[in-house]
């Protein structure tokens, strides 16, 4: 018997429209990814704690309620289970200080949100190549 396990991409963003656009872009450019959405950093950490396997990638917005992206990133990096998971900051901020802080806290990449679905699709293709998301699916034979 052979089965496939899809490892997930976790996306934390408080903007409903941005979550929908990311869902559409991943569906078009990386449909094999299992997406798990969180509306803030605290919900992200709760969802990560409930997963039995580490995700392939975490995408974080910076400006979120309850627990912002910087705080969530810091906690992810202090978690033994998720310390090595690639984290991409995807935010509207283009401030050098935000970029510097994100990298200091352990972000692997810092990207500014594109303005339309076409640009977002290109960004998802970039993420797929950069972080080898096609390797997120493992086949188990038994």
ChimeraX attribute file (.defattr): number of C-alpha atoms within 10 A of each C-alpha:
attribute: neighborCount
match mode: 1-to-1
recipient: residues
	/A:1	5
	/A:2	7
	/A:3	10
	/A:4	10
	/A:5	12
	/A:6	19
	/A:7	22
	/A:8	21
	/A:9	20
	/A:10	24
	/A:11	26
	/A:12	28
	/A:13	27
	/A:14	20
	/A:15	13
	/A:16	10
	/A:17	10
	/A:18	18
	/A:19	17
	/A:20	12
	/A:21	16
	/A:22	21
	/A:23	18
	/A:24	16
	/A:25	21
	/A:26	23
	/A:27	16
	/A:28	13
	/A:29	17
	/A:30	18
	/A:31	13
	/A:32	17
	/A:33	21
	/A:34	20
	/A:35	20
	/A:36	16
	/A:37	20
	/A:38	19
	/A:39	19
	/A:40	24
	/A:41	29
	/A:42	20
	/A:43	16
	/A:44	23
	/A:45	19
	/A:46	11
	/A:47	14
	/A:48	19
	/A:49	14
	/A:50	8
	/A:51	11
	/A:52	9
	/A:53	14
	/A:54	18
	/A:55	21
	/A:56	24
	/A:57	24
	/A:58	25
	/A:59	24
	/A:60	28
	/A:61	28
	/A:62	25
	/A:63	18
	/A:64	19
	/A:65	13
	/A:66	12
	/A:67	18
	/A:68	19
	/A:69	26
	/A:70	23
	/A:71	15
	/A:72	23
	/A:73	27
	/A:74	16
	/A:75	17
	/A:76	23
	/A:77	18
	/A:78	14
	/A:79	13
	/A:80	9
	/A:81	15
	/A:82	20
	/A:83	16
	/A:84	16
	/A:85	16
	/A:86	17
	/A:87	26
	/A:88	23
	/A:89	27
	/A:90	21
	/A:91	20
	/A:92	14
	/A:93	17
	/A:94	12
	/A:95	9
	/A:96	9
	/A:97	10
	/A:98	16
	/A:99	18
	/A:100	12
	/A:101	12
	/A:102	23
	/A:103	18
	/A:104	11
	/A:105	17
	/A:106	19
	/A:107	23
	/A:108	16
	/A:109	16
	/A:110	21
	/A:111	16
	/A:112	15
	/A:113	17
	/A:114	16
	/A:115	10
	/A:116	10
	/A:117	14
	/A:118	12
	/A:119	13
	/A:120	20
	/A:121	21
	/A:122	14
	/A:123	21
	/A:124	20
	/A:125	17
	/A:126	13
	/A:127	18
	/A:128	18
	/A:129	11
	/A:130	10
	/A:131	16
	/A:132	12
	/A:133	20
	/A:134	15
	/A:135	13
	/A:136	19
	/A:137	16
	/A:138	12
	/A:139	11
	/A:140	10
	/A:141	8
	/A:142	6
